[in-house]
Amino acid sequence: ADLSVEVGERLCLVGRNGAGKSSLLALLGGRMQPDSGIIVRPGTPIGQMPQDVPENWRGSVFSLVAEALGEEGKALVAAHAGAERGQEPGSGWERYGDVLAVINHLELEPDAEFAALSGGTKRRVALARALVCSEDLILDEPTNHLDLTTITWLEEFLLRRAKTLIFVSHDRAFAGRLATRVVEIDRGKL
């Protein structure tokens, strides 16, 4: 396969079930290594929403989403714990608000324990993590388990905030509104 994605593109990956869309996204995001060839990725973080939520995630929704920001996220988790006790969060208030806004728009309870959530709600947590992590995004079926209002918010968010986007979606309206290019996987070919 030979594929180039330019900065600023919003690429929709389509194909039949089992064609390899999720595997290609995992390769592009570095979660899987190719058998051969070269994959060149940006030096900046890529926000990724895999199709299958990792089994090892533990903690509250807020902590899992904020931790996608690395060291800054750890400070936000501490600020959130302090805010719950009535303390002012101090520095990082703007990013704290950004994380909370994404969590709220995806209709998640910030203090809910991840392990107790349904599968669809866990996928929304994975989406929130990706959205706060980076302006460069790889999203595998992000509209699954979202209602129409939330899908509309997600479209607007991505049009406004995503710098480069690679996504899989079976939602034609969502793909039609977002994609600047469509790439089809068919019988092992792009």
N, C-alpha and C positions, 0 to 999 in steps of 0.2 A: 504494500500500500504506500502511496505517496500522497501526502497531504500537507498543505501549508495553510496556516491560519494567521492572518495579519492582525496587528493591533487595531482594535476598534470594530472588528467583525463580530457579528452575532450569527454563529453557524448552527443550524439545526441538522442533526444527524438522524436519518430515517432508514428504515429497513424492517423486514419481517422479524418476528420474534425468533430469537436464537441466531440471528445473522451475525452478531458480534458487536453490536453497538456499545453495550456496557463494557466489554473487554477493551474496545478501542478507547473509551473514556478513561478506563483504568490505566492504560498505557500512556495516554497523553498526560494524565495527572501524576504519573510516577508511582502509582500504587501497584503496578505490575511491570515487569521487565520484559522487553521484547526478546524473542528467540534470536533475532539478528537485526541488523540495521541500526539507525541512529535516530534518537528523538531529542530535539533541541527544545528546551523549555525556557521561559523567562526566568530571570534571577530573582523575581519577586514571588511572594506566596500566591498560590492559586486556591481559591475557595472551592471545595469539592463536596458535592452531594452524591454519594454512591447510591446505587439501587438498593443494596442491602446495608442496613444500619449495623455498624460494628457491635458485636456482642459485649465487648469489654468496657463500654462507656458506663461510668458510675457517677452519681452525684445529682445535684439539682439541675433543673433545666437552665437556670441562669449561669451556674458554674460551667456547665458543658458548653454553652454558647460562648461565653466570655473567654474560656480557655483557648478558643481558636485564635485568639490574639496574642498568644504566647505570654511573655512577661507582663505586658500591659494588661492582659486578661486576668492574670493572677491578682493584680492590684484592684481591678474592677470587682472581682469576687469578694475581696476584703472590704471594698467600699460598699458593696451590696449588703454584706453582713452587717456593717456598721449602720447603714441606712435603715435596715430592719429594726435596729435597736434605737433609732431616732437620732443618730449622729449624722453630721454633714459629711458627704463623701470626700471633700477636699479636691485635689487635682484629678483630672481625668473625667470631670463631670459630663463633658460633652460626649465622650465615647460611651460613658455609662448610659446616657440617655439614648444614644444610637442603638446600643444592644437591647435595652428595654423596649424601645419602639418596635424593633423587628420582632421580638418575642411577643409583644402585644398584638401586632398586626397578624401574626400567624396563630393567634388565639391560643397561646400557650400560657400556662401558669408558671411564673418564674421560680417559685419555691417547690414545685412538684418534684418528686423523686423520679428520675428517668426510668429506673427499673420497673416502676409501677404503671408506666404508660402503655397504651395500646400500640400496636404496630404502626398505624397511621400517624399517631401523635409523635412517635419516635422519629418517623420520617420528617415531620415538620421541624423537629429539633435539629436534625441533620441539615435541613434547608437553612434554618436560622444560622447555624454555625458557618455555613458556606457564605451566606450573604454578609456577615459582619467581618469575615476574614480578609476579603480582598475585593478589588474591582475586576479582577480576572477570575472568571467562574467556569466550572465544569459541573453541570447539573444533569442528573439522570432522572428523567421523568418528574420534574419538580411540581407539576400540578396534581399528581396523584394525591388523594386524600384532602384536597382543598375545595372549599365551596366557591361559588362564582364571585362573591365579593372579594375573597382572599386572592383568587386568581387575578382579578382586575388590579388589586393593589400590587401583586407581584409583577405584573406586566409593567405598570408605571414605575415601580422601584427599579426594575432592570433597565428600562429605557433611560432613566435618569442617572443611575449610579454605576451600571456595569460598563467597564471599559472594553473588555473582550469577553465573549460568552460562547461556550460550546455547550449545546444541550440536546437531549433526546426528549421528544414529546409526541404523544399520539393525539394531543389536543390541537386540531387544525387551526382554530381561531388564535390560540396562543402562539403557535409557530408562525402563522401568517403575519401576526402583528410584530413579532420580535425579530424574526430571521432576516438577515441581509443576504444569506446564502444557505442553500440546502445541499447536503451531501448524502447520497444514498449508498448504503452497503447492500450489495447484491451478489450472492455466490462468491464471497471472498474478495470482491473488487469494490473500489470506491469510485 
